[in-house]
Amino acid sequence: MKEKEQIKEILLELCSSQKLGVLGTHQGGQPYGSLVAFAATSDLKNLVFATTRATRKFANLQSDPRVFMALDNRSNRVADFRKAVAATALGRAREVRGKEREKLAKMYLAKHPHLKEFVTSPTCALVKIRVDVYYLVWRFQNVLEWKVK
Amino acid sequence: MQDIKTEDRSLVGGKGFALAVMARGGLRVPPTLCITLDAYLEFVTTTGIRETILLELGRKSFEDMRWEEIWDTSLRIRNAFLQSPFSEGLRGRLIPPLEAMFSGKAVAVRSSAPGEDSARTSFAGLHESYIHIRGIDSILEHIRLVWASLWSDRALLYRKELGLDVQKSAMAVVIQEMISGERSGVAFGRNPLDPAQAVIEAVYGLNQALVDGTVEPDRWILKRDTGDVISYHEAKREKILAYTPGGVRLELLPSELGGKPPLEPAEIGEVFGLTRKAETIFGSPQDMEWTYRRNLLFTLQSRPITTGSSEPGDTRRWYLTLHRSFENLQGLRRKIEEELIPRMVAEAGEMAQFSLALLSDQELAGEIERRLKIGEKWDEQYKEYCIPFAHGMRLFGQIYNDRVKPENPFEFMDLLGGADMISVKRNRLLETLVRQVRRNPRLAESLRSGRREGIDPGFQKALDSFLAEFADQSWSQARFDRNPKALFTLLLNMALREPPRKGSARRGQKALEKKYFSRFEEDQKEFAAELLNLGRASYRLRDDDNIYLGKIQAQIVAAVEEGKKRLQRQGWFSPAQAEGQDVARALRNPRYRFKKGSIPGMKPEKELAGIRSRQLVGQPASSGIAAGKARVILRAEDLFSFQPGEILVCDAIEPNMTFVVPLAAGIVERRGGMLIHGAIIAREYGIPCVTGIPDATSLIPDGTRVTVDGFLGIVIIGETALPGK
C-alpha cells in the first residue's frame, strides 16, 4: 500500500503545515484538552510545545506524563471526509531544561518566531513529548499505526 | 522615479506617486527612489513579524485600550521591526540601487502609505519620516522604522479610517536626496478657512520646525485667483532648525536675519506659482512643502487639501498633541518645575494655615467652594502641562531603542528609574519607622494596643517628622494623620514582612548608562545627556506632580470634613460619601436635602451561573512571578488593613496610595501601560506587576488565590489543579 510507505512523509507534511494541535492530558481520570502551538523534530520522535507553568495542562502532565497530541489538516468542508488527514500521537511529556531546552527552543521558534517573548519568559516551560506511537487516519476510515520506538 | 506609471499608484503609495507626477509635470523635485509595497510584504512574511503584530493587537480589544497602552503596543511592534534583519535576498535587491543613487549623500526616508495622501482622507503625520540619514546601513534601518510606523500609536488611533489590516496593509517608502534649504515652508493652494484665498508660510532653515510647531512662521494670505497679498503676519523670528554636521539642531537665528522675512515679494509669487502648477497637474488644490536652496525652489511634497473636521467628542486629536518635540518638552519642564510646583506648594500651604474652626458656617461654605475651584484649576493645569510632559519618557525611550536596539523595548525604563521620587522618599521614611517596630517588640505591642507608654522618644520623633512632611497626603479620603491607629496597623503589617528587596532598577543602571552614551558620537553626547536628564525628569515628575496635586486635594478634604463634622453635630444625616458641593449647600441652607449618592468603587460581580474568569491577560509591567491572596481595593480605607504578601488588585494606583506597594507580593491593575504610576513603583521595588486588565476589581474576587506572571502579563485566578484532585 502506497500510503503505508508514505506514512512518515504524510506525518512530516502534517507537522510542518499545521501550526496548532490538540494536547490531551488528564487529572484523576478526567480528560482535558488544550489547543497548543507545536513543532516536531525531523525524525518525528518528539513533539514540542510551550506553556506557562501555572496552567492546568502543565499541572496535569506533571502528575501523569502520559499525553496525546491530535493533529489534522481539515478545512471544515464536506471534502474533509475524503481529503483530510488526522493523526494522534501517544507519548510521554516532560519539561526540558538546559542545553536540550536551548536546542528545542531554537527549532520551535523557527516554526513560531512570533512566540519568542513567550518561550523565553522564565515562567514558560518547554515541554517535549517522546512519541511512542502514531495513529494516522485518512479517507475517513483508513487507519495506520506506526510504533516509533 | 521616472519608471512610475499611473497603474503603479497602489505600489508606491501616495507620496511616491505624487512626486513622480510632479517630476513629470516639470516641477523641481529632489532625486528620489521608491521602495514598493512588495518589499514590506516580503519582510513581514519572512521574519514572522506579521504574526507578532497579530499577537500584539490581539492582546485585548481596542475599545479597552488606553492611549498609553496603544503607545506601548506600537513600541513593541516597532522593536520587532528593529530586531529583525533583512534577508540576504532583500538586501541584495535594495542595496545596489540605493548605492548607485545616494552613495555619500544625506537622504530623507519617508513613509508613503497607499491612500495616505488621498483627497478623502488626510492623515499627515501619522507615519514616520526621517531626515538627514547617511550610509546604506542607516538607510536600511530607517526603512524598517518607516515600515514599523504603519503601526505607530497615531496610526492605531485612526485604524478604522485608515482601514488598517494586518493581513493586507503595507507601506511603501520614498528615499529622497536631502535638500538642505536655507528657507522653507508650506503652501496651501486654497485656504481651508476661505476658498477664495491661498496661504504661504515660511521659516528660515528646515521645514520640520514649522510642521511640528517649534518655530513660528511668517504667513501671507493671498488672493487665490491673482496671487495678490491680502494680509501678512510677521513672526517673532528667533530660532532656526539648521543642519549641522552633528545632525539637525534648533539654534538661535542670526540677528541679521531676525529682522527680515524669509521670502522676498518675487519669491512669494514663485511659491504661489508652484501651487497653481501643482493644482493643474493634480486637478485639485494642493497642500505643499517647499524649500529654497541657493535660490532654487524645490518641491518636497504635495497632497490634496482636506478639511480635517473631527467628530464632536473625538478626543484623538488631543491625544495626538501629546507627541511633543524635545524643545517643547524642555519648556514644559521649566514651566512645571519653576512655576507650577512652587505655586501648588504655596497654595496648599496657604490653605493649611487657615483656621477652619474659626469660620462661621456661611464662611466655611464659601471656603469649601473656593477650594473646590482651586482644585479644578489645578486639574486643568495638570492636563495642560503635566500629562503632555510624560511624553518625555516616551521620546527618550524611542531614541534609546533606536540607538541601543535592546531586545526588551522597555529596557530604557531601568535607566530612568531610581530617580528621587517623593513617593519613594516617603516610603523610605516609613521604612525607618518600620525598622524600629521590627526591632522593638515593646514598641510593637504599644502600637497594637494604642497605648502611648511603650513609644520611645526616638520613634515619636521619627513619627512626627514623617507626619510633618507627609500627613497631608490624600488619596480620596485617606490621610495619614486622620487616623493614627490605621497608620500604626500599616506599620505593624509592614514590620511583619521581610525587609524590602533592593529594587532591580538600580542594578546595572551604570552599565546601561555607559551603553547608552557609547552609541552617540562625541559631539552628540551633550544632547544625549540632556535627553536622559529630560527623560528622568519626566519619569520623576510623573509621580511627583500627583503628590503635589494630592496636597491640594488634602486641603479640599480638610474643609469638606470640617463641614461634615458640623452638619453631624447639628443632627444632620451626613452621608460619608457626600460631595463637597453638597456639604457647602447644606451649610448654607438648613433645608437642603442630600441626594442619595452612589458609593464609588466597583463592587465585585456575583458569579454568573457558574461562570468565572480563570486566566486574564494584561500587560507585563514589572517582571517576576508571585502568588498570594487577592486584596481588592475599592475604597481608601481598604489600604490601611493591607496584609503583607497579598496581591494588590485595584483600578488604578495613584502616587498617594503607593505606600502599601512595598507590602504587596504582586500587583494587578485595571489601568494599562508601562509608564503608569503602578508600573513605575512596582519596578522600583521589584514587585511583579500586570496592568491593563479590564474590570480587574470585579473579575477577581477578594480573598481568592491569584498568580501574577509579570513576565508575560498573565493573571491566573484560583488553584491550578482541577477540582476533585
Interface residues (C-beta under 8 A of the other chain):
Chain A: Q27 G28 Q30 Y32 T52 A54 T55 R56 F58 A59 N60 S63 H112 P113 H114 E117 F118 S121 P122 T123 C124
Chain B: T47 G48 I49 E51 T52 L54 L55 Q615 I625 T707 D709 F711 L712 I714 I716 T720 A721 L722 G724 K725
